[in-house]
């Protein structure tokens, strides 16, 4: 409606009879007089009042701040993706020691988040440079989804912490039983675990050397069995402690990155919405 668009009426008088411009030239096939104004009356012209924000350009500072932010955001996604993949395939936890796959659910979730962050960072860069409303809106929605996903993951991790620790202890017990086994699969696992003991200077898994039972374990070679050298060279630290320390140290790093990323996500949502509103006001 006219009132909504701040329409302001103005009066314009037609040229009086006998003055230049009167009567108006008659066009072919046109009735005469052309309009009421052409007949000598005033004409009311409806003009839209200009608002302060009309045709306002996009703030260059905001635009390039969002671009720089998305570059940092893209790099953060690469770092999270790289660290998560490293934790997933790292030899101490995955290759040299066969841990239950369910324990890596959080790390696999972070891998997915890292990939999405990289895509959103690229989308935000393009949206800021090209001033695309569609890209900026998708970027905002994507950031909101990731932020909610991180919150849910943190809550689930806190709620299911006892179950995670219980699953970890169960996995250690199952693998400790393989050290004293005689089946072919147990022999293969024992060969891998011996290398793990040497590299990380530990012995056994849950009960130390007792986990090996009648088998040869720890740092003793066959020719050194029942000798004083063998007794002195056995490490007293359990390999379980090495693995638990590995998970705790790396999870602290990942959680720190996740909290820092959450702050960047909230900042990016604010900037992208400001730029989106400025682009809409311009038209």
C-alpha positions as CSV (number, residue, x, y, z in Angstrom):
1,X,0.0,0.0,0.0
2,X,1.0,3.6,-0.5
3,X,1.2,4.4,3.2
4,X,3.6,1.6,3.9
5,X,6.1,2.9,1.3
6,X,6.3,6.4,2.8
7,X,4.6,7.9,-0.3
8,X,4.4,11.7,-0.3
9,X,2.1,13.5,-2.8
10,X,3.3,16.5,-4.7
11,X,1.3,18.8,-7.0
12,X,2.4,19.7,-10.5
13,X,0.4,22.2,-12.6
14,X,-0.1,21.8,-16.3
15,X,0.9,24.5,-18.7
16,X,-2.0,27.0,-19.1
17,X,-3.7,27.6,-22.4
18,X,-1.9,30.0,-24.7
19,X,1.5,29.2,-23.1
20,X,4.3,27.2,-24.7
21,X,3.6,23.5,-24.4
22,X,-0.1,24.0,-24.9
23,X,-2.0,22.4,-26.5
24,X,0.1,19.1,-26.5
25,X,0.9,17.6,-29.8
26,X,-1.7,15.0,-30.8
27,X,-0.3,11.5,-31.5
28,X,-1.7,9.3,-34.2
29,X,-4.7,7.3,-32.9
30,X,-4.7,9.2,-29.6
31,X,-7.8,10.9,-28.1
32,X,-7.7,14.5,-27.3
33,X,-7.2,15.8,-24.6
34,X,-4.7,13.2,-23.5
35,X,-5.1,13.7,-19.7
36,X,-6.9,15.8,-17.3
37,X,-3.6,17.7,-16.7
38,X,-3.3,18.3,-20.5
39,X,-6.7,20.0,-20.3
40,X,-5.4,22.6,-17.9
41,X,-5.9,20.9,-14.5
42,X,-3.3,20.1,-11.9
43,X,-1.9,16.6,-11.7
44,X,-1.0,14.8,-8.5
45,X,2.3,12.8,-8.8
46,X,2.9,10.2,-6.1
47,X,6.6,10.1,-5.2
48,X,8.1,7.7,-2.7
49,X,10.0,9.4,0.1
50,X,13.6,8.3,0.3
51,X,14.6,6.4,3.4
52,X,18.0,6.8,5.1
53,X,19.0,3.2,4.3
54,X,18.0,3.3,0.6
55,X,20.7,2.5,-1.9
56,X,23.2,2.2,0.9
57,X,26.3,0.2,-0.1
58,X,27.7,-2.8,1.7
59,X,30.1,-2.0,4.5
60,X,33.6,-2.9,3.1
61,X,35.0,-3.4,6.5
62,X,32.3,-6.0,7.4
63,X,32.6,-7.6,4.0
64,X,36.4,-8.3,4.2
65,X,36.2,-9.1,7.9
66,X,33.9,-12.0,7.0
67,X,36.3,-13.0,4.2
68,X,39.3,-13.1,6.6
69,X,37.2,-14.9,9.2
70,X,36.2,-17.6,6.7
71,X,39.9,-18.1,5.8
72,X,40.7,-18.7,9.5
73,X,37.5,-20.8,9.7
74,X,38.7,-22.9,6.7
75,X,42.1,-23.4,8.3
76,X,40.5,-24.4,11.6
77,X,38.5,-27.0,9.8
78,X,41.7,-28.4,8.1
79,X,43.4,-28.6,11.5
80,X,40.5,-30.4,13.2
81,X,40.2,-32.8,10.2
82,X,43.9,-33.5,10.2
83,X,44.2,-34.1,14.0
84,X,41.1,-36.3,14.0
85,X,42.3,-38.4,11.1
86,X,45.7,-38.7,12.8
87,X,44.1,-39.9,16.1
88,X,41.9,-42.4,14.1
89,X,44.8,-44.0,12.3
90,X,47.6,-43.5,14.8
91,X,49.7,-46.6,15.4
92,X,49.6,-46.6,19.2
93,X,45.8,-46.7,19.3
94,X,44.7,-48.3,16.0
95,X,47.5,-50.3,14.3
96,X,49.6,-51.7,17.1
97,X,46.7,-52.2,19.4
98,X,43.3,-53.4,18.3
99,X,40.8,-51.1,20.1
100,X,37.1,-51.5,19.8
101,X,35.7,-49.4,16.9
102,X,32.9,-47.9,19.0
103,X,35.5,-46.0,21.0
104,X,36.4,-43.9,18.0
105,X,32.8,-42.6,17.4
106,X,33.7,-39.2,18.8
107,X,36.8,-38.9,16.6
108,X,34.8,-40.0,13.5
109,X,32.2,-37.4,14.3
110,X,35.0,-34.7,14.5
111,X,36.2,-35.9,11.1
112,X,32.8,-35.2,9.6
113,X,32.6,-31.8,11.3
114,X,36.0,-30.9,10.0
115,X,34.9,-31.7,6.4
116,X,31.7,-29.6,6.8
117,X,33.7,-26.7,8.2
118,X,36.0,-26.7,5.3
119,X,33.0,-26.6,2.8
120,X,31.3,-23.8,4.8
121,X,34.5,-21.8,5.0
122,X,34.8,-21.9,1.2
123,X,31.1,-21.0,0.9
124,X,31.4,-18.1,3.3
125,X,34.4,-16.7,1.4
126,X,32.6,-16.8,-2.0
127,X,29.4,-15.3,-0.4
128,X,31.3,-12.4,1.1
129,X,33.3,-11.5,-2.0
130,X,30.3,-11.9,-4.5
131,X,27.8,-10.4,-2.0
132,X,25.5,-13.4,-2.5
133,X,22.5,-13.5,-0.2
134,X,21.9,-17.2,-1.0
135,X,25.5,-18.2,-0.1
136,X,25.5,-16.1,3.1
137,X,22.2,-17.6,4.2
138,X,23.5,-21.1,3.6
139,X,26.6,-20.3,5.5
140,X,24.6,-19.0,8.5
141,X,22.4,-22.1,8.5
142,X,25.4,-24.4,8.2
143,X,27.2,-22.7,11.1
144,X,24.1,-22.9,13.3
145,X,23.8,-26.7,12.5
146,X,27.4,-27.3,13.4
147,X,27.2,-25.3,16.6
148,X,24.1,-27.4,17.7
149,X,25.9,-30.6,16.7
150,X,28.9,-29.7,18.9
151,X,26.7,-28.9,21.8
152,X,24.9,-32.2,21.5
153,X,28.2,-34.1,21.1
154,X,29.5,-32.5,24.3
155,X,26.4,-33.3,26.3
156,X,26.4,-36.9,25.1
157,X,30.1,-37.3,25.9
158,X,29.4,-36.1,29.4
159,X,26.4,-38.3,29.9
160,X,27.9,-41.5,28.6
161,X,31.4,-41.0,30.1
162,X,30.9,-44.0,32.5
163,X,29.8,-46.2,29.6
164,X,32.8,-45.2,27.6
165,X,35.2,-46.0,30.4
166,X,33.5,-49.3,31.0
167,X,33.8,-50.2,27.3
168,X,37.4,-49.2,27.3
169,X,38.1,-51.5,30.3
170,X,36.3,-54.3,28.7
171,X,38.3,-53.9,25.5
172,X,41.6,-54.0,27.5
173,X,40.5,-57.2,29.3
174,X,39.6,-58.9,26.0
175,X,42.9,-58.0,24.5
176,X,44.8,-59.0,27.6
177,X,43.3,-62.5,27.3
178,X,44.8,-62.8,23.8
179,X,48.3,-62.4,25.2
180,X,48.1,-65.8,26.9
181,X,46.2,-67.5,24.1
182,X,47.6,-70.1,21.6
183,X,45.4,-69.6,18.6
184,X,46.7,-68.3,15.3
185,X,45.0,-64.9,15.6
186,X,46.3,-64.6,19.2
187,X,49.8,-65.3,17.9
188,X,49.5,-62.5,15.4
189,X,48.3,-60.1,18.0
190,X,51.1,-61.1,20.3
191,X,53.7,-60.3,17.7
192,X,52.2,-56.8,17.2
193,X,51.9,-56.2,20.9
194,X,55.6,-57.1,21.5
195,X,56.6,-54.3,19.2
196,X,54.3,-52.0,21.0
197,X,56.0,-52.9,24.3
198,X,59.4,-52.2,23.0
199,X,58.5,-48.9,21.4
200,X,56.7,-47.6,24.4
201,X,58.7,-49.2,27.2
202,X,55.8,-51.0,28.9
203,X,54.9,-54.6,29.9
204,X,51.6,-56.4,29.6
205,X,48.3,-54.7,29.4
206,X,46.3,-55.0,32.7
207,X,48.4,-57.1,35.0
208,X,51.9,-56.6,33.6
209,X,54.0,-59.7,32.7
210,X,51.2,-61.9,34.2
211,X,49.0,-61.1,31.2
212,X,51.4,-63.2,29.0
213,X,50.8,-66.4,31.0
214,X,53.0,-69.2,29.6
215,X,53.9,-67.2,26.5
216,X,57.0,-65.1,26.0
217,X,56.3,-61.5,26.4
218,X,57.6,-58.1,27.4
219,X,61.2,-57.4,26.4
220,X,62.6,-60.8,27.0
221,X,63.9,-62.8,24.0
222,X,63.8,-66.6,24.1
223,X,67.4,-67.0,24.9
224,X,67.1,-64.6,27.9
225,X,64.3,-66.4,29.7
226,X,65.0,-67.3,33.3
227,X,68.1,-65.1,33.5
228,X,69.0,-62.1,35.6
229,X,69.2,-60.0,32.5
230,X,65.6,-60.7,31.6
231,X,64.4,-59.8,35.0
232,X,66.2,-56.5,35.0
233,X,65.1,-55.5,31.5
234,X,61.3,-55.9,32.1
235,X,59.4,-52.6,32.3
236,X,57.1,-52.2,35.3
237,X,54.7,-49.8,33.6
238,X,51.5,-51.3,32.1
239,X,50.7,-50.6,28.5
240,X,47.2,-49.8,29.5
241,X,48.5,-46.6,31.2
242,X,50.2,-45.6,28.0
243,X,47.0,-45.9,25.9
244,X,44.8,-44.1,28.5
245,X,47.3,-41.3,28.6
246,X,47.3,-41.1,24.8
247,X,43.5,-40.7,24.7
248,X,43.3,-38.2,27.5
249,X,46.1,-35.9,26.1
250,X,44.7,-35.9,22.6
251,X,41.1,-35.4,23.7
252,X,42.1,-32.4,25.7
253,X,43.6,-30.9,22.5
254,X,40.6,-31.7,20.4
255,X,38.1,-30.3,23.0
256,X,40.1,-27.1,23.3
257,X,39.9,-26.7,19.5
258,X,36.2,-27.4,19.6
259,X,35.5,-24.7,22.1
260,X,37.6,-22.2,20.2
261,X,35.8,-23.2,17.0
262,X,32.4,-22.6,18.7
263,X,33.4,-19.0,19.5
264,X,34.4,-18.5,15.9
265,X,31.2,-20.0,14.7
266,X,29.1,-17.6,16.8
267,X,31.1,-14.7,15.5
268,X,30.7,-15.8,11.9
269,X,27.0,-16.1,12.3
270,X,26.7,-12.5,13.6
271,X,28.9,-11.1,10.8
272,X,27.2,-13.0,8.0
273,X,23.7,-11.9,9.1
274,X,24.9,-8.2,9.3
275,X,26.2,-8.5,5.7
276,X,23.1,-10.3,4.6
277,X,20.9,-7.5,6.0
278,X,23.0,-4.8,4.3
279,X,22.7,-6.5,0.9
280,X,19.0,-6.7,1.3
281,X,18.6,-3.0,2.3
282,X,20.6,-2.0,-0.8
283,X,17.8,-3.2,-3.1
